[in-house]
């Protein structure tokens, strides 16, 4: 049924309350709000650990287990014939569940925008999953992680107060790009929109006039 789950019965880390990943997973599944997508994400969030487990002088590591886990989650949920929306949302939560831990290095406005953009409508579920993933028996570490998540959510609120974070997009659309450059629909329009979106993520909101200037410079560089 779910062979990935019993495979989690493996040693994890002395810092965790549980001696294996399976026990940790069971604890995480019991914690979140009773929303199907969130509970499934809690169940699958560490399925990539067995495949990525590595033992070195620094102890046990699971580098990129979220990437491998998201791929495994999609495959298993497809096989079990879950709705496409559930597969998309659960695998995205698995893929992103380690992202907030990089906040300890300090996030720029750009990083906050990207996090909100990547999480999309799953932002609330993602933040809850990250909190539920904390099962360490080390109280100091647990408080540190919780404080980090609090700070991250505060940064999101502060930036949202200044910008329209729930609608991160360039100030012009594809039709405007085609009209301005005199082009027909095609891949190059998507590339132009990607360029404009990157500028939005890097620098925040900007006006249509700036977008058209950027577009002219970008197009000239391709000629």
N, C-alpha and C positions, 0 to 999 in steps of 0.2 A: 504493500500500500504506500508507505513512505520510507523506503530504505535509507534515505538520507538522515532520518531522525535517529534510529538506533546507532548509526555510524558516529554519532556525536559523543558516544560514551568513551571519551578519551581524555587523558590528563590535559588540563588547561594551564593554570597558573596559580601558584601558592597565594597570590594576592586576592584571589576570588574566594568567596564563601564556599563554593562548591568545588569538589575535586575534579569534576569533568564538565565538558561542554553541554552534555545532555541535561545534567541537573541544573545547570545555569539556564538553559533554554526553557525548561519546565517552569522555573521561577519567573522568568521574563514573561512567558505566556500568561501566567496567572495575574499579572499586574495591570495591563492596560484596560482602557474602557472597552466595553463589549461591542466593538465594531468589527465586522468580519475582516475587512482588509487589514486593520491594525493587528488583530489577533493572528492572522495568517503571516503577516510580516514578522511578528514576534517569534512565531514557530520556525520560520525559514531564515531568520536573520544571520545565523552562524553556520548554515549548512556548507559553506565554502571552506570552513576551517580544516576538516580532515585532509582535503586536497592541497591545502597551502601550508600545512604544519611543517615547521622547520625547527630543529634543535641546534643551537650554537652556544658559544661561550656566554652569550647574553640571555640564554634561557630559551623558552619556547616562543616562537613567533608565528603569526598567521598573516603575513603581508599580502595585501590585496584580496583578502578573503571575501570582502564585500562585492568585488567584481565577479569573482568566480561564483559566489553565492547567488547573485542576481541571475546569472546565466542558468544555473542549476534550478533555481526557482521557476523561471519561465518554462523550462523543459518539463519539469514535473507537473506544474499546473496545467500545461497544455495537454499532457497525457491524461490527466484527471478530468479534462474537459471543463475547466472553470471558465466563466465568462471572460471575454477578452479584456474588458475594463479592469476586472479583478487582477488578471495576470499582469497587466501593465502597471497597475498601482502597487501591487505587492512587490514585484521585482524592483520597481523604482525605490521603494522604501528600503529594501534590502541593500540596494546599490548605494544609497545615500546615508545609511545609518552611522557610518564612521566619520562623515564630513564634519559634524560639529566639534569633534575632538581636536581638530586643527585650530579651533578658536583660541587655544591656549597660547598659540604663537602670535596672537593679535590679528584681527581682521580689518582690512581696509574697507572703505565703503564699497569698492568694487567687489570684494569677496562676499559681502553681505548681499549685494544685488544678485550675484550669481547663485548664491544659496537659495534665496527666495525664488528666483526664476526657475532653478532646477527642481525645487520642491513643488512649485506651483500650488494647486489646490490641496496638496498633501502636506503642506507645511505644519499644520497643527498635529497631524498624525505623526509626522517625522519627529518633531520635538518631543512628543510623548513617548515614542518608541525609544529615543535616546535616553530619556530619563529612566524608563523601565529597564533598560539594559544595564543599569548600575546595580550590581548585586555583590559588590566587593565587601568583604568583612572588615576592611580597613576603613574605619569611620572618617579619618582625616582625608583619605583619597575620595571617599564618597561625597563628602562636603565640598571638596575642591571641584569635582566634576559638576555637582549640582550648581555651585556658584558660577561656574563657567557657562553653563546653559542659561542661567538667569541673565548673565551679562550679555550673552548672544541675543537672547530674546529682547532685552532692553535696547540693544543696538538696532535691531530690526524695527522696533517701535519708533525709535528716534529718527531713523532714516525714512520710515514710512510717513512720519509727520511732515517731512520736507519734500518727499517725492511720492509719486504714485507707484509704489512698489508692486501692487497687485496687477499692474498693467504695464510692464516694462516692454516698451517697443519704441522704434524710431518715430520721429514726428511726421514722416511721410510713409505712404504705402507703396506697394509694387506698381500700382497704376500710375502714381506720380513719378516713379522712377522711369517707367517706360515713356511717359509723355515728355519728361525733361531730357532724356537721352535720345529720344526718337527711335526706340527699340521695340521689337516684338517680344511676346512672352518667350521665355527660355531660361536656361540655367544661369545665364549671366545676371538676370534680374534677382534670382535667389542669392547669388554671390554679393550683389550690391546691397541687398537687404541685410545680409549677414554682417557686412562691413559696418553698416549704419547701426546695427544692434550692438556690435562690439564697442562702438564709440559710446553708445548709451550706457552700457554696462561699466565702461571704464571711467566715464566722466559725468554721469548723471544726465538729467533732462537737458535738452537743447532745442532750439527753435528750427523751424522749417528752412529759414535762410541759411543757417549753418549746415543743415543736412544737404542742401543743394550745392553748397560750396565744397563740402566733403565729397559729394558725388562727382562733381566736375574734376576734382583733383585725382580721385580714384580712377575715373574713366580715362583721364589723360595719361596716367601712369601705365595703362594697359595697351596704349596705342603704339 
